Amino acid sequence: EEENSARLATDFFEDDENFYLVAPIAGVDVDNVSVTVSDDVLTVKGERHFEKEITKVNFISQECYWGEFSRSVVLPEDADPRKVQATFKNNVLTIKIAKIPQKEKKIKIQIDD
């Protein structure tokens, strides 16, 4: 995770064909969110901007995080980092990562004599 950013809350689950990472991200423009995969690590980064200029002393309570956020997850061994789709709808980021089919994971080795 980035040192000066908040940790993004996520759900990470799977079905028979895909893995899913889901994160509610209210108050963020999709242009301020990035999704990358590097060395089997999926990273979501973004920034939430507060619309008004208010200093901390004006807050009666402050529970919402404003500023940079990120989350990185190590993809499971059978995730295909080349087949990742991301959608952002109703303030929810959904990332779908295809699983490598079992038949592609098994490689027959020729035995030389």
N, C-alpha and C positions, 0 to 999 in steps of 0.2 A: 504494500500500500504506500501511497505517497505520504511523505512525512508531515506535510502541513495540510492534509485534507481529511475529511470525515470518511468513515467507512460506510459504504452504501449497503443498505439492508437488502438481502436477496433470498430467494428460494431457488434451490438447485435440485432437479428431479429428473427422472427418466421414464420412458416407456420402451416398448420393444425395439423401436427404430431410431429414437432420438434422445438426446439430453436437452434439458431446458433450464435456462437461467432467467428468472423473472424478478424484476425490480420495480416497485412503484417509485416514480420520480416526479412528484408534483412540483409545479412552479418552474420547470426547466424547459427551455426551448430545445427542440431536437438538434438544432445546429450547435448547441453547447454540450453535446454528448458524443463520445467516440468509443468505438468497440474495436479492439485489436486482438490478434492471436499471435504470440511469439513463443517459440520453444515450448509448445503445448500449454501455455498459460494464456487464458482468456482474461482480458482487462477491460473494464468499463471505467471511463473517466468523464467527468463533467463539471459544470459549475452552475450553481443556483444563485441568481441575482435578486437582491431585495429591491423592490421598486421605489421605495422612499428612502430619503436620507435621514436616518435616525441614529443618534449615538446610543451607545449601550446604556447610558444613564436614563434614557427615556423609557426603557422597557420596564413594565411591571412584572412580567415573566417572559422568559425566552426559552422555548422548547424546540423551535424549528432551527435547523442548521442552514446557514447561508454561506456560500462560498464554494470552494472546490470539494469534490467527493470522488472516491475511486473504490474499486473492488477488483481483486484479482483472484482467479480460481485456477488450480491445476486441473486440466482436462483429464478425464479417465483415459486409460490406455486404448480403449476401443472407440474413442471419439475421433472423428475425421476433421482436423482443423481446416481443411480445404472446403468443407461444406457447412458453412455457418451462415445463418440468416438472422437478421435483427429487424424487429418491428417496434414502433412506438405509437401506441394507441391509448387514448383515455388516460394519459399520464402513466402508463405502464410500459416499461421496456421488456420485451420478450425476445430472448435469443435462443434459437434452435440450432443444435449441433448434431449433425447426422452421425449415427454409429457406423463403424466399418462393418460390413456384413461378415459373418463368421467364415463364409467360404473364401473371402479375400484374405483373411488373417492366416489361414492354413496354407502353407507352401510345401509342395512335395519336392523333396531333395533327390536328385539323381545320384545313384551310387555307382561310382566308377570301379571297374575291376582291373 
